[in-house]
Amino acid sequence: MSRRPRPEPVQVVKQRRDAALRRLVEHVPYVQFLGITVDRRGDELTATLNFSDKLIGNPLLPAIHGGVTASFLEVTAIMEVSWAMIWDDLESGRLDPQTADLPRLPKTIDFAVDYLRTGLPRDAYARARVTRQGRRYASVQVEAWQDNRDRPFAHASARFLMPPRDGGSDG
Amino acid sequence: MDSDTKARIARQFIEAIPFSRALGMRLEEIGGGVAVISMPWNPDLIGDPERGVIHGGAVSALMDTCGGAAVMSHPAAPAGTATIDLRIDYMRAATPGAPLIARAECHHITRSVAFMRAVASNPGEDAPVAMATGTFTVERA
């Protein structure tokens, strides 16, 4: 009779997940430059764009620069697709972010953003969803909002080229 | 207002945008619906630390700024403009350490919508880094 192995202690699981997430956020200079931080609930990630004056595009309105909004959406999309890529190895313990390097980052093939409303000079939030993940290509949808979750100020879709992984053939 | 004065005002306007300043953008050419903007190499913009390649988001910011400038400089000059949508193809990684230069053209404009296409490349290198198309609002004074 086989018995299910005892689940790992919660702090071990959290430590491993948070260490991996820190690698994705804190090791990328542009993410730091923009002032983006990430919250995690289980596997769900929410990115925050912490407002600062340098993010302004139109000083008269004032409004967040369209390039900042696009960057925030692309950062969130890359983070989500990287996270989805390592999740299984992270959970099984095959990948220990405290000792081993993370796989390389996916490369953006193309990115399309719709500007829906003015980005106000305050914090913004974003979540992404991987709609298709293969060995070589992934598709991601991402949405950003400010005060009201039901009134996004921008959304985007993006395609990524996945980094080569060990074993298996391309497909 | 002559074209030199217009170009000088446009340069001041673009270089006064806080985020464009933060990225060190410089207006190189403007007029007739075409704008050329350069962005120097800056390690703060790195998106892939292993390869030292700048983040696609910084390229998007350059494309968006350059596209908006091109629209503003069109002879059917709108009083103001805002991006409706922007789509970018990333053809290759930007060369680490090299500046980027974007050239945007407002190739069609209606009473309500301006259509833009743009190319970003590293100076002296033939293969473009990224290409973009976008649409912008046409605000009437």
Chai-1 contact restraints between the chains, C-beta under 6 A:
chainA,res_idxA,chainB,res_idxB,connection_type,confidence,min_distance_angstrom,max_distance_angstrom,comment,restraint_id
A,H27,B,P49,contact,1.0,0.0,6.0,A-B,restraint_1
A,P29,B,D44,contact,1.0,0.0,6.0,A-B,restraint_2
A,P29,B,I46,contact,1.0,0.0,6.0,A-B,restraint_3
A,Y30,B,L45,contact,1.0,0.0,6.0,A-B,restraint_4
A,Y30,B,G47,contact,1.0,0.0,6.0,A-B,restraint_5
A,Y30,B,H55,contact,1.0,0.0,6.0,A-B,restraint_6
A,F33,B,D44,contact,1.0,0.0,6.0,A-B,restraint_7
A,K54,B,P18,contact,1.0,0.0,6.0,A-B,restraint_8
A,K54,B,A22,contact,1.0,0.0,6.0,A-B,restraint_9
A,L55,B,F19,contact,1.0,0.0,6.0,A-B,restraint_10
A,I56,B,P18,contact,1.0,0.0,6.0,A-B,restraint_11
A,G57,B,I17,contact,1.0,0.0,6.0,A-B,restraint_12
A,G57,B,F19,contact,1.0,0.0,6.0,A-B,restraint_13
A,H65,B,F19,contact,1.0,0.0,6.0,A-B,restraint_14
A,G66,B,D64,contact,1.0,0.0,6.0,A-B,restraint_15
A,G66,B,T83,contact,1.0,0.0,6.0,A-B,restraint_16
A,G67,B,S60,contact,1.0,0.0,6.0,A-B,restraint_17
A,G67,B,A61,contact,1.0,0.0,6.0,A-B,restraint_18
A,G67,B,D64,contact,1.0,0.0,6.0,A-B,restraint_19
A,V68,B,F19,contact,1.0,0.0,6.0,A-B,restraint_20
A,A70,B,S60,contact,1.0,0.0,6.0,A-B,restraint_21
A,S71,B,G57,contact,1.0,0.0,6.0,A-B,restraint_22
A,E74,B,G56,contact,1.0,0.0,6.0,A-B,restraint_23
A,E74,B,G57,contact,1.0,0.0,6.0,A-B,restraint_24
A,L105,B,D48,contact,1.0,0.0,6.0,A-B,restraint_25
A,T108,B,G56,contact,1.0,0.0,6.0,A-B,restraint_26
A,T108,B,Y90,contact,1.0,0.0,6.0,A-B,restraint_27
A,D110,B,D89,contact,1.0,0.0,6.0,A-B,restraint_28
A,F111,B,I88,contact,1.0,0.0,6.0,A-B,restraint_29
A,A112,B,R87,contact,1.0,0.0,6.0,A-B,restraint_30
A,V113,B,L86,contact,1.0,0.0,6.0,A-B,restraint_31
A,D114,B,D85,contact,1.0,0.0,6.0,A-B,restraint_32
A,Y115,B,T83,contact,1.0,0.0,6.0,A-B,restraint_33
